[in-house]
Amino acid sequence: MAQQTAAKDRAYRYTKDRVLNGTFAGGELISEGQVADALGMSRTPVREAFLRLEAEGLLRLYPKRGAVVVPVSAREVEAVLEARELIESHAVTKLLAKPAAVREAAVARLRELLAAQTELRERGDVRGFVDADRRFHSTIVAEADNPILSELYESLRDRQLRMGVDALVRDPDRPRTIHREHTELVELIERGEPDAFRSRLAHHLGGTRRTLLGP
């Protein structure tokens, strides 16, 4: 039983990672046999992994044919970015109402993440950069000290990763743009300018929208 569970979990992680990093692209048909052969296991745990991923909305199963990777829709892109803008703007408003020492500590953490992003960008680590991008924004959200908002934001993780990787593939210069705009956002937090932050955040997220959906 333990071996069966371990095999199912391994098939799940393997397939999900490849959906999130774009190796299995939206609209692509993948088969149980394809994943089973790659992992050296039977098809049974792969079938169970596929069912789990279908429940998460990442795959659409077709009996005897395999599974199609569900593409990120335009509606989903708009919904995720709208939710992010609302949550992050609220978080910064709360952060800037806190004592100066708290704000300074938050800025220091964000600058550390900016340095990590620079290193990942220079190494050409797309998945690592997208993860760092998400950590940057999650750090801002955490400053709201609202566990429900943080949980809601965390639930967007898989969608953010897929959208982020897709945007970087479409626009190789996007990491440089993201890093520059992240730096501007941190500077606005440091100066205590919530209105300017909200405006700049909307522009920043709009860049992802334009890259994925067009002008």
BELUR-V393781 format. One record per residue. N is the residue number from 1. RES is the residue in three letters. PHI is phi in radians with two decimals (999 if undefined). PSI is psi as a letter, one per 40 degrees, with the letter a starting at -180 (999 if undefined). Layout:
n;res;phi;psi
N;RES;PHI;PSI
N;RES;PHI;PSI
This chain:
n;res;phi;psi
1;MET;999;d
2;ALA;-1.10;d
3;GLN;-1.13;d
4;GLN;-1.13;d
5;THR;-1.13;d
6;ALA;-1.09;d
7;ALA;-1.16;d
8;LYS;-1.10;d
9;ASP;-1.14;d
10;ARG;-1.16;d
11;ALA;-1.13;d
12;TYR;-1.12;d
13;ARG;-1.12;d
14;TYR;-1.05;d
15;THR;-1.21;d
16;LYS;-1.11;d
17;ASP;-1.01;d
18;ARG;-1.33;d
19;VAL;-1.23;d
20;LEU;-1.20;d
21;ASN;-1.61;e
22;GLY;1.51;e
23;THR;-1.07;d
24;PHE;-1.68;h
25;ALA;-1.36;i
26;GLY;-0.99;h
27;GLY;1.57;e
28;GLU;-1.35;i
29;LEU;-1.63;h
30;ILE;-2.08;i
31;SER;-2.08;i
32;GLU;-1.05;d
33;GLY;-1.11;d
34;GLN;-1.04;d
35;VAL;-1.27;d
36;ALA;-1.06;d
37;ASP;-1.14;d
38;ALA;-1.12;d
39;LEU;-1.75;e
40;GLY;1.15;f
41;MET;-2.40;i
42;SER;-1.33;i
43;ARG;-1.40;e
44;THR;-1.03;d
45;PRO;-1.14;d
46;VAL;-1.17;d
47;ARG;-1.04;d
48;GLU;-1.17;d
49;ALA;-1.12;d
50;PHE;-1.07;d
51;LEU;-1.08;d
52;ARG;-1.13;d
53;LEU;-1.24;d
54;GLU;-1.16;d
55;ALA;-1.10;d
56;GLU;-1.49;e
57;GLY;1.47;e
58;LEU;-1.62;d
59;LEU;-2.20;i
60;ARG;-2.17;h
61;LEU;-1.51;i
62;TYR;-2.25;h
63;PRO;-0.91;h
64;LYS;1.21;e
65;ARG;-1.99;d
66;GLY;2.34;a
67;ALA;-2.44;i
68;VAL;-1.74;h
69;VAL;-1.24;h
70;VAL;-1.25;h
71;PRO;-1.18;i
72;VAL;-1.32;h
73;SER;-1.46;i
74;ALA;-1.06;d
75;ARG;-1.11;d
76;GLU;-1.16;d
77;VAL;-1.00;d
78;GLU;-1.07;d
79;ALA;-1.16;d
80;VAL;-1.14;d
81;LEU;-1.17;d
82;GLU;-1.13;d
83;ALA;-1.09;d
84;ARG;-1.10;d
85;GLU;-1.08;d
86;LEU;-1.12;d
87;ILE;-1.19;d
88;GLU;-1.21;d
89;SER;-1.12;d
90;HIS;-1.09;d
91;ALA;-1.07;d
92;VAL;-1.21;d
93;THR;-1.02;d
94;LYS;-1.19;d
95;LEU;-1.05;d
96;LEU;-1.29;e
97;ALA;-1.57;e
98;LYS;-1.54;i
99;PRO;-1.02;i
100;ALA;-0.99;d
101;ALA;-1.10;d
102;VAL;-1.19;d
103;ARG;-1.09;d
104;GLU;-1.11;d
105;ALA;-1.15;d
106;ALA;-1.13;d
107;VAL;-1.08;d
108;ALA;-1.08;d
109;ARG;-1.12;d
110;LEU;-1.16;d
111;ARG;-1.19;d
112;GLU;-1.09;d
113;LEU;-1.19;d
114;LEU;-1.09;d
115;ALA;-1.13;d
116;ALA;-1.13;d
117;GLN;-1.10;d
118;THR;-1.06;d
119;GLU;-1.10;d
120;LEU;-1.16;d
121;ARG;-1.12;d
122;GLU;-1.19;d
123;ARG;-1.43;e
124;GLY;1.30;f
125;ASP;-1.52;g
126;VAL;-1.10;d
127;ARG;-1.09;d
128;GLY;-1.09;d
129;PHE;-1.14;d
130;VAL;-1.12;d
131;ASP;-1.06;d
132;ALA;-1.16;d
133;ASP;-1.03;d
134;ARG;-1.13;d
135;ARG;-1.11;d
136;PHE;-1.02;d
137;HIS;-1.24;d
138;SER;-1.12;d
139;THR;-1.12;d
140;ILE;-1.10;d
141;VAL;-1.08;d
142;ALA;-1.07;d
143;GLU;-1.21;e
144;ALA;-1.30;e
145;ASP;0.94;f
146;ASN;-2.17;h
147;PRO;-1.08;d
148;ILE;-1.23;d
149;LEU;-1.12;d
150;SER;-1.10;d
151;GLU;-1.16;d
152;LEU;-1.08;d
153;TYR;-1.10;d
154;GLU;-1.12;d
155;SER;-1.16;e
156;LEU;-1.51;e
157;ARG;-0.92;d
158;ASP;-1.09;d
159;ARG;-1.13;d
160;GLN;-1.07;d
161;LEU;-1.10;d
162;ARG;-1.09;d
163;MET;-1.14;d
164;GLY;-1.13;d
165;VAL;-1.11;d
166;ASP;-1.06;d
167;ALA;-1.12;d
168;LEU;-1.22;d
169;VAL;-1.17;d
170;ARG;-1.27;d
171;ASP;-2.31;g
172;PRO;-1.04;d
173;ASP;-1.49;e
174;ARG;-1.05;d
175;PRO;-0.99;d
176;ARG;-1.13;d
177;THR;-1.13;d
178;ILE;-1.06;d
179;HIS;-1.10;d
180;ARG;-1.10;d
181;GLU;-1.25;d
182;HIS;-1.07;d
183;THR;-1.06;d
184;GLU;-1.12;d
185;LEU;-1.11;d
186;VAL;-1.12;d
187;GLU;-1.10;d
188;LEU;-1.22;d
189;ILE;-1.11;d
190;GLU;-1.07;d
191;ARG;-1.48;e
192;GLY;1.24;f
193;GLU;-2.09;g
194;PRO;-1.11;d
195;ASP;-1.14;d
196;ALA;-1.14;d
197;PHE;-1.07;d
198;ARG;-1.05;d
199;SER;-1.13;d
200;ARG;-1.24;d
201;LEU;-1.10;d
202;ALA;-1.05;d
203;HIS;-1.13;d
204;HIS;-1.07;d
205;LEU;-1.21;d
206;GLY;-1.10;d
207;GLY;-1.12;d
208;THR;-1.13;d
209;ARG;-1.05;d
210;ARG;-1.13;d
211;THR;-1.14;d
212;LEU;-1.49;d
213;LEU;-1.96;e
214;GLY;1.66;i
215;PRO;-1.04;999
